[in-house]
Amino acid sequence: MSDTKKLLVFQHLAVEHPGIFRDFFNADGFEWDIVELDKGEPIPELSDYDALWVMGGPMDVWEEVQYPWLVKEKLAIRRAVLELNMPFVGICLGHQLLADALGGEVGPGLQPEVGVMYVQLSKAGQQNPVLKDLPKLLLCLQWHSAAVHKPPAGLDILASSEACQIQALGNQRAVFSSQFHVEITESTVTEWSKIPAYREALEKTLGKGAIGAFAQQVEDNIQLFNDNARIMYLNWRKQAFGM
């Protein structure tokens, strides 16, 4: 394998991509391949890659009948993390898939979380390398209805909110996942609000016609979100690759 790092990205919807992290990947000269699982694209040999990123999506981890590719995806995540010891990042659905694949429990959340809100870092979160130099009370974007209810063995709970006690999971060797979104860009809310399931969740939580105010709130905080994403990324990159 060459010195160039190769990342594998599992996507479940074209607009749920790595967002701002794409800029970071490219600046570092990383190669990254996307597998659109929702379009039936096959999972390549994991050992050909140096890390696995798993993005969000409108489906739920338990909908294996409707989305049969979830079965192979969970097996791939389990192999990547437990057998190959690959560095891993999971966001939203990716966070839930990591927990499910490794033996945790995922189900409907106590209530949907949609909006700009805070999560509180746990003691383990404050000590986790990926979250180093971030505030204990972290402002972020939420857009989910399901949640991790029981963490898998070997992963610490790194952050929580009142409505969702497991907002982030991780260990000391570059495995990290977050229920909240850290990848967002200026176009995220506009793109995602066109997805029926996401729009429904947004309007159910924030009210009809709330998209404009929500988009403005994200725009007002986008620099902070992107700065925090860069801190997380650099921390993760150091843990994953020593660079």
RATATA-V124591 format. One record per backbone hydrogen bond with DSSP energy under -1.0 kcal/mol. NH is the residue of the N-H (numbers start at 0). CO is the residue of the C=O. If there is no record, write none. Layout:
nh:NH co:CO
nh:NH co:CO
This chain:
nh:6 co:30
nh:7 co:50
nh:8 co:32
nh:9 co:52
nh:10 co:34
nh:15 co:12
nh:16 co:14
nh:19 co:182
nh:20 co:17
nh:21 co:18
nh:23 co:19
nh:24 co:20
nh:25 co:21
nh:26 co:22
nh:27 co:23
nh:28 co:25
nh:29 co:24
nh:30 co:4
nh:32 co:6
nh:34 co:8
nh:36 co:10
nh:36 co:34
nh:38 co:35
nh:39 co:36
nh:40 co:35
nh:47 co:44
nh:48 co:45
nh:49 co:5
nh:51 co:86
nh:52 co:7
nh:53 co:88
nh:54 co:9
nh:62 co:59
nh:63 co:61
nh:66 co:62
nh:69 co:66
nh:70 co:67
nh:72 co:68
nh:73 co:69
nh:74 co:70
nh:75 co:71
nh:76 co:72
nh:77 co:73
nh:78 co:74
nh:79 co:75
nh:80 co:76
nh:81 co:77
nh:82 co:78
nh:83 co:78
nh:85 co:79
nh:87 co:173
nh:88 co:51
nh:89 co:175
nh:90 co:53
nh:91 co:177
nh:93 co:90
nh:95 co:91
nh:96 co:92
nh:97 co:93
nh:98 co:94
nh:99 co:95
nh:100 co:96
nh:101 co:97
nh:102 co:99
nh:103 co:98
nh:104 co:149
nh:106 co:146
nh:108 co:144
nh:112 co:143
nh:114 co:141
nh:116 co:139
nh:118 co:137
nh:119 co:159
nh:120 co:135
nh:121 co:157
nh:125 co:121
nh:131 co:128
nh:133 co:130
nh:137 co:118
nh:139 co:116
nh:140 co:180
nh:141 co:114
nh:143 co:112
nh:146 co:106
nh:148 co:104
nh:149 co:104
nh:154 co:151
nh:155 co:169
nh:157 co:167
nh:159 co:119
nh:160 co:163
nh:166 co:158
nh:168 co:176
nh:169 co:155
nh:170 co:174
nh:175 co:87
nh:176 co:168
nh:177 co:89
nh:178 co:166
nh:180 co:140
nh:187 co:184
nh:190 co:186
nh:191 co:187
nh:192 co:188
nh:193 co:190
nh:194 co:191
nh:198 co:194
nh:199 co:195
nh:200 co:196
nh:201 co:197
nh:202 co:198
nh:203 co:199
nh:204 co:200
nh:205 co:201
nh:206 co:202
nh:209 co:206
nh:213 co:209
nh:214 co:210
nh:215 co:211
nh:216 co:212
nh:217 co:213
nh:218 co:214
nh:219 co:215
nh:224 co:220
nh:225 co:221
nh:226 co:222
nh:227 co:223
nh:228 co:224
nh:229 co:225
nh:230 co:226
nh:231 co:227
nh:232 co:228
nh:233 co:229
nh:234 co:230
nh:235 co:231
nh:236 co:232
nh:237 co:233
nh:238 co:234
nh:239 co:235
nh:240 co:236
nh:241 co:237
